[in-house]
Amino acid sequence: MLFPGPYYVIKGLYFVFSQYCVVSVFITLHILLLPLRFTAPALYWKIDALLFKASLGLVSSWFYTEGVTLKESGDSLKDIYNDEVLLLCNHQSTADIGVMMQSMYSKGPTAGHLIWIMDHVFRLTHFGWMSCFHGDFFLEKPRTEAKRNEQMRNMKEHIRSAYSDGMKKWVVLFPEGGFLCNMRPSSQRYANQHGLPILNNVCLPRLVATQTIIDELTPKEGSSDLKKCRNLKWIVDTTIAYPRGEAPNGLYLIFSRGKFPPIRVHYRVFDIKSVPRDEEGFKNWMYDRYIEKEAMLERFYKTGSLVDNLTESIDTDVKGAFFSVLFYVVMAVCFSVFLYFPVISLVNFKWILLIVLIYMIYFAYSFVKTFF
């Protein structure tokens, strides 16, 4: 059967239309409210947090309608929702982004105060445009030491500004530097060369970005920056585990129709004061976390259990996601009728098509250059 069933057609239309709604409204409101960023920055960033949380609610609706369930375990995060946190997560496929968005959406105010550290190629996507307004940071794979140092300096300035001016609290980072299937060969070669355990279910983490964030947001004792602004209090080590170790892509989850088994998300919370600050101690601490992840995932794939005596919970906010969708749809319809269509009618349609075509070619080139 070549033509998809009615359900997939309807869900596909909803998937595309909802993206149009959330991206267009999020960006338009940020542009319209831009004067507030300079005259009333606290109000501007409060509105940004509400809009961003609602955008995670809309994304979560794609999974809620498919019956995608997250079973969460480990340390509770409820007591640190309003604290400053660095969240580290293993990275297997594009589904990880959706899983983390769905998980964070149900975490109260946390959802609106996230900074995502992501690959620079995503800056070119429609969600990347949103991220630019929200204050996320994009990392490139530097080809030289000088480029890497420059990028880390830029990230330091960006993160510090986002914390002090943008009211952000949680930083989300995937330290492995890419998808498991892409990074595993180089990780195993490095492990072989340095006498480290060979990992199959995770990769050894890249350390520079993580250590840069910690150093910038947690000045050492005696530093003059120690009391200048809010500092990191916790590291949340997050492990995503897919049944049988088969990490789907994001689109498969969005169109899975309840066929995908529950996904496990395991949290471990560490006081930032317990994390070594010297280079060698920090490296060993990070490697230990990922060696532990390897053992947990290996156990899960064999037995279906991450650790002994595990209590799992399902944390959802379906009603909140519905109202998030409703908000973005209503606003998108209003903006389309009274703003987008009148403006577009003033421009030659051929020029619009040409601009879109050039952009798509540039995006495809950047994507292939980065991942292939």
Buried (B, 14 or more C-beta within 10 A) or exposed (E): EEEEEEEEEEBEEBBEEBBBBBBBBBBBBBEEBEEBBEEEEEEBBBBBBBBBBBBBBBBBBBBBBBEBBBBBBBBEBEEBBEBBBBBBBBBBBBBBBBBBBBBBBBBBEBBBBBBBBBBBBBBBBBBBBBBEBBBBBBBEBBEEEEEBEEBBEEBBEBBBEBBEBBBBBBBBBBBBBBBBEBBBEEBBEEBEEEEBEEBBBBBBBBBBBBBBBBBBBBBEEEEEEEEEEEBBBBBBBBBBBBBEBEBBEBEBBBBBEEEBBBBBBBBBBBEBEEBEBEEEEBBEBBBEBBBBBBBBBBBBBEEEBBEEEEEBEEBBBEEBBBEBBEBBBEBBEEBBEEEBEEEEEEEEEEEEEEEEEEEEEEBEEBBEEBEE
